[in-house]
Amino acid sequence: MHLLLLASYAPSLINFRGPLIRDLRAAGHRVSVGAPDISADLRARLEAMGAEVHETPLRRTGTGILADLRYGRALYRLMRRIRPDIVLTYTIKPNIWGAFAAHQAGVPSVAMVTGLGYAFTDAGAASLRQRLVRGVARRLYRAATNRNARVIFQNPDDRDDFLAAGCLADPAKIGMVDGSGVDMAHYARAPLPDAPVFLMIARLLRNKGVREYAEASLRVMQLHPQARCLLVGPFDEGPDGIARADLDRWVAGGLAYLGPLDDVRPVLAQARIYVLPSYREGTPRSVLEAMAMGRAVITTDAPGCRETIRDGQEGFLVPVRDEAGLRRAMEKMIVAPEAAAAMADAAHARARERYDVQITNRKMMQLMGLCDDAQGTVSSVS
């Protein structure tokens, strides 16, 4: 079959969907991909994997309806031209406009909800404009999912909140997977360093918990001079982005900002503990990568995050927005290195048992009707 995979952020096609593309190609399926701002290097890497690459004109962080309508129209024209048998989308704009375009083109579509994000987070503290944007997003999601053949979620909280918000009328369309999975061979286990080095990898957004991590890190490094705290990730120009002035202040206080990295494995190998104090996720891929490489994890007791580890076994769960609680968990890892090492062992075992990408991709292909449980033969999703 011919699958069209639509993304809002081109590098995610390699970073998050690369193993799925490879497995689909290995199973004999034709794969086309679409995203905005595809660099020449990324295009070459995707084509080397056997994917057919298409530029799609999307403003990822904007809220302008005219630009989104143009994006939807471009997707419809692409589908009419390349004629896929099925469309798979992820993140909010491809999910919504991809569903509309596929329905218009007469192609079954599957949406993967990798996180509810801005349209569902902090509704109580939002401005009038933000509340209006969220209301529109939810109505659009409901209209889009009416046109989907299936809607796949990565954790039960997202599924339940999505249903409660009225974004999906037919629960029979729901499929569940444990995140996007992690390539256990690519993220091979690495020896733990002796020094207490903490690491966070994320886009620089408030709802990722970057502020809490940075402030807790400054205090931890004051109290424990042997500790180092690293931050990796790109700036985000969206409404939730971290201000550069804040980052400059944190760096002046000792936080090591390494910017965005194409390959995070070397910096994960430098770290002893991985930290992600996010407000909510689908299933955080960076946590799975850290677990695969044998790192204990500190994350939040929040949707998506709380499913990855068990508190006190693979790491610690802390309350959302709780800088003091995060700092105390970081200090526990410093003063009890043997316990932290045991948590690292448990994290690696849990990644292998539950989050191996081969398990996840097999489930994804089954949910899309690209294979069945028994012989792996092609069936239909519609």
C-alpha positions in Angstrom: 0.0 0.0 0.0 1.0 3.7 -0.4 1.1 5.7 2.9 1.4 9.4 3.1 2.9 10.6 6.4 2.3 14.3 7.3 4.3 16.2 9.9 4.4 19.8 11.0 8.2 19.8 11.9 10.4 18.2 9.2 13.2 16.9 11.5 10.7 14.8 13.4 10.3 12.6 10.3 13.7 11.3 11.0 14.0 11.8 14.8 10.5 10.4 15.7 9.2 8.5 12.7 12.4 7.2 11.1 12.1 3.7 12.5 8.4 3.6 11.4 9.3 4.6 7.8 12.0 1.9 7.7 9.7 -0.8 9.0 6.9 0.2 6.5 9.4 0.1 3.7 10.8 -3.3 4.9 7.2 -4.6 4.9 6.9 -3.6 1.2 4.8 -0.5 1.5 5.4 2.7 -0.5 5.9 5.7 1.8 5.5 9.4 1.0 6.2 12.1 3.5 5.2 15.8 3.7 6.4 18.6 5.9 7.4 22.3 5.7 10.9 23.6 5.4 12.6 20.4 4.4 16.4 21.0 4.2 18.5 19.4 1.4 20.3 17.2 4.0 17.0 16.0 5.5 15.5 15.3 2.1 18.6 13.2 1.1 18.3 11.2 4.4 14.6 10.5 3.9 15.1 9.5 0.3 17.9 7.2 1.3 15.4 5.4 3.6 13.1 4.9 0.5 10.6 7.7 1.2 9.3 10.1 -1.4 9.6 13.6 -0.1 7.1 16.5 -0.6 7.2 20.1 0.7 4.0 21.2 2.4 3.5 25.0 3.2 2.7 25.1 6.9 3.1 27.9 9.5 3.7 25.6 12.5 3.2 28.2 15.3 0.7 30.6 13.7 -3.0 30.8 14.4 -4.1 32.5 11.1 -7.0 30.7 9.5 -6.2 31.8 5.9 -2.7 30.2 6.1 -4.2 27.0 7.5 -6.8 26.9 4.8 -4.0 27.3 2.2 -2.2 24.4 3.9 -5.2 22.2 3.7 -5.7 23.0 0.1 -2.1 22.2 -0.7 -2.5 18.8 1.1 -5.6 18.1 -1.0 -3.7 18.8 -4.2 -0.8 16.6 -3.1 -3.2 13.7 -2.3 -4.9 14.1 -5.6 -1.5 14.0 -7.4 0.2 11.1 -5.6 -3.0 9.2 -4.7 -2.0 7.5 -1.4 -4.1 4.6 -0.1 -3.9 5.9 3.5 -2.8 9.1 5.2 -1.2 9.2 8.7 -0.8 12.5 10.5 0.5 13.7 13.8 0.5 17.0 15.7 -2.5 19.3 15.7 -2.4 21.1 12.3 -1.6 18.0 10.2 -4.2 16.1 12.2 -6.9 18.7 11.5 -6.2 19.8 8.0 -4.9 16.5 6.9 -8.2 14.8 7.9 -10.2 17.4 5.9 -8.0 17.1 2.8 -8.0 13.3 2.9 -11.8 13.2 3.3 -12.2 15.5 0.3 -9.7 13.4 -1.7 -11.5 10.2 -0.8 -8.6 8.7 1.2 -8.9 7.1 4.6 -6.9 8.9 7.3 -5.4 8.1 10.7 -4.5 10.8 13.2 -1.9 10.2 15.9 -2.4 12.4 19.0 1.1 12.7 20.3 0.1 15.2 23.0 -2.7 17.7 23.6 -0.4 20.6 24.3 -1.4 24.2 24.0 -5.1 23.5 23.1 -5.6 21.7 26.4 -3.0 23.1 28.9 -3.6 25.9 31.4 -7.2 26.6 30.3 -8.0 28.3 33.6 -5.1 30.8 33.4 -5.6 31.6 29.7 -6.4 35.0 28.2 -9.6 35.6 26.3 -7.7 35.2 23.0 -6.1 31.9 24.2 -9.5 30.6 25.3 -11.0 31.5 21.9 -8.1 29.7 20.1 -8.6 26.6 22.3 -12.3 26.6 21.7 -11.8 26.8 17.9 -9.1 24.1 18.0 -11.4 21.7 19.9 -14.3 22.2 17.4 -11.9 21.7 14.5 -10.6 18.6 16.1 -14.1 17.2 16.5 -14.9 17.9 12.9 -11.6 16.4 11.8 -11.9 13.2 13.8 -15.4 12.7 12.4 -13.5 12.2 9.1 -10.7 10.0 10.5 -10.9 6.2 10.2 -8.9 5.9 13.4 -7.4 8.1 16.1 -4.4 6.8 18.0 -3.4 8.0 21.4 -0.2 7.5 23.4 -1.5 7.6 26.9 -4.9 7.1 28.6 -5.0 10.7 30.1 -4.9 12.2 26.6 -7.6 9.8 25.4 -9.9 10.6 28.3 -9.4 14.4 28.1 -9.9 14.4 24.4 -13.2 12.6 24.8 -14.2 14.8 27.7 -13.5 17.9 25.6 -15.9 16.6 22.9 -13.1 16.3 20.3 -14.0 12.7 19.3 -17.6 11.6 18.8 -17.0 7.9 18.2 -14.8 6.1 20.8 -14.8 3.0 18.6 -12.1 4.8 16.4 -9.6 4.9 19.3 -6.3 3.0 19.2 -3.6 3.0 21.9 0.2 2.7 21.6 3.0 3.2 24.2 4.4 6.4 22.6 6.5 6.4 19.5 8.9 3.7 20.9 12.6 3.9 21.1 15.3 2.2 18.9 17.1 0.2 21.5 20.0 -0.5 19.2 20.5 3.2 18.2 20.1 4.4 21.8 22.4 1.7 23.2 23.1 1.6 26.9 26.1 3.7 28.0 28.2 3.5 31.2 27.1 5.9 34.0 29.4 8.7 34.8 30.5 9.1 38.4 29.7 12.8 38.6 26.1 14.0 39.3 25.3 15.4 35.8 21.6 16.3 35.1 20.2 16.8 31.6 17.0 18.1 30.1 16.2 17.9 26.4 13.2 19.9 25.1 12.1 22.8 23.0 12.4 25.9 25.2 8.8 26.2 26.2 7.3 27.0 29.5 4.9 24.0 29.4 7.9 21.7 29.1 9.0 22.8 32.6 12.1 24.5 31.4 11.8 27.3 33.9 11.3 24.9 36.8 14.3 22.9 35.7 16.5 25.9 35.3 15.7 27.5 38.6 16.0 24.2 40.5 19.3 23.6 38.8 20.8 26.9 39.9 19.9 26.1 43.5 21.2 22.5 43.3 24.5 23.7 41.9 24.8 26.2 44.7 24.2 23.6 47.4 26.2 20.8 45.6 29.1 22.3 43.7 30.1 18.9 42.2 26.8 18.9 40.3 26.4 20.0 36.6 23.1 20.8 34.9 22.8 20.7 31.1 20.0 22.0 28.9 19.5 21.0 25.2 16.9 22.2 22.7 15.9 24.8 20.3 14.1 28.1 20.9 10.5 28.1 20.0 8.8 31.3 18.6 5.3 30.2 19.7 3.3 31.9 22.4 4.7 29.6 25.1 8.4 30.1 24.3 11.0 30.9 26.9 12.5 34.5 26.7 16.1 34.8 25.7 16.7 37.1 28.7 15.7 34.3 31.0 18.0 31.9 29.4 20.9 34.4 29.6 20.3 34.7 33.3 20.3 31.0 33.8 23.4 30.5 31.9 25.1 33.3 33.9 24.1 31.3 37.0 25.9 28.1 35.8 23.3 26.3 33.7 25.1 24.8 30.6 22.9 25.5 27.5 24.1 23.4 24.5 21.5 24.5 22.0 19.8 22.1 19.6 21.6 18.9 18.8 21.1 16.6 15.8 22.3 13.6 17.9 21.6 13.6 21.6 23.3 10.3 22.4 26.7 11.9 23.3 25.1 14.3 25.8 22.9 11.5 27.2 26.1 9.5 27.7 27.6 12.5 29.7 24.5 12.6 32.0 23.8 10.5 35.1 20.1 11.6 35.5 17.6 12.7 33.0 15.0 15.4 33.9 11.7 16.4 32.2 9.4 18.4 34.4 6.8 18.8 31.6 3.2 19.9 32.2 1.8 17.2 29.9 3.0 15.0 27.1 1.8 12.3 24.7 4.6 10.0 25.7 7.9 11.9 26.0 10.4 10.5 23.5 13.4 12.0 25.3 12.5 10.1 28.5 12.4 6.8 26.5 15.8 7.6 24.9 17.3 8.3 28.3 15.8 5.1 29.7 17.2 3.1 26.8 20.6 4.4 27.5 20.3 3.4 31.1 19.5 6.7 32.9 17.3 7.2 35.9 14.6 9.8 35.3 12.9 12.6 37.2 9.7 13.6 35.5 6.3 14.9 36.5 3.2 13.2 37.7 1.4 14.5 34.6 -0.4 13.0 31.7 2.0 11.1 29.4 5.0 11.5 31.8 3.6 9.5 34.7 3.2 6.4 32.5 6.9 6.2 31.6 8.3 5.4 35.0 7.2 4.2 38.4 8.0 6.5 41.3 10.9 5.2 43.3 11.7 2.4 40.8 13.0 4.0 37.6 13.3 7.5 39.1 11.0 10.0 40.8 7.7 11.6 39.9 7.3 15.2 41.1 4.3 17.5 41.0 3.8 19.8 38.0 5.2 23.3 38.4 6.8 22.3 41.7 10.4 23.8 41.6 11.1 22.9 45.2 9.9 19.3 44.7 12.0 19.0 41.6 15.1 20.3 43.5 14.5 17.8 46.3 14.3 14.9 43.8 17.6 16.1 42.2 19.3 16.2 45.5 18.1 12.7 46.4 19.9 11.5 43.3 23.1 13.2 44.4 23.2 12.0 48.0 22.2 8.4 47.2 24.3 7.5 44.1 23.8 3.7 44.6 20.1 4.1 44.6 20.3 6.2 41.5 22.4 3.6 39.7 19.8 0.9 40.6 17.1 3.1 39.2 19.1 3.4 36.0 19.2 -0.4 35.7 15.4 -0.6 36.2 14.9 2.2 33.6 16.8 0.3 30.9 14.9 -2.9 31.6 11.5 -1.1 31.4 12.5 0.5 28.1 13.4 -2.8 26.6 10.2 -4.6 27.9 7.6 -1.9 27.1 9.0 0.8 24.7 11.1 -1.0 22.1 10.2 0.7 18.8 9.8 -2.7 17.0 6.9 -3.4 19.4 5.4 0.0 18.9 5.7 0.0 15.1 4.1 -3.4 14.8 1.1 -2.1 16.8 0.9 1.0 14.6 0.9 -1.0 11.4 -1.9 -3.2 12.9 -4.0 -0.2 13.8 -3.6 1.3 10.4 -4.6 -2.0 8.7 -1.2 -2.5 7.1 -0.8 -5.9 8.7 -2.6 -8.3 10.9 -1.6 -10.2 14.0 -0.9 -13.5 12.4 0.9 -13.4 9.0 1.5 -9.6 8.6 -0.8 -9.5 5.5 -2.3 -6.3 4.3 -5.8 -5.5 5.4 -8.0 -2.3 5.3 -8.3 0.5 7.8 -11.6 1.9 6.4 
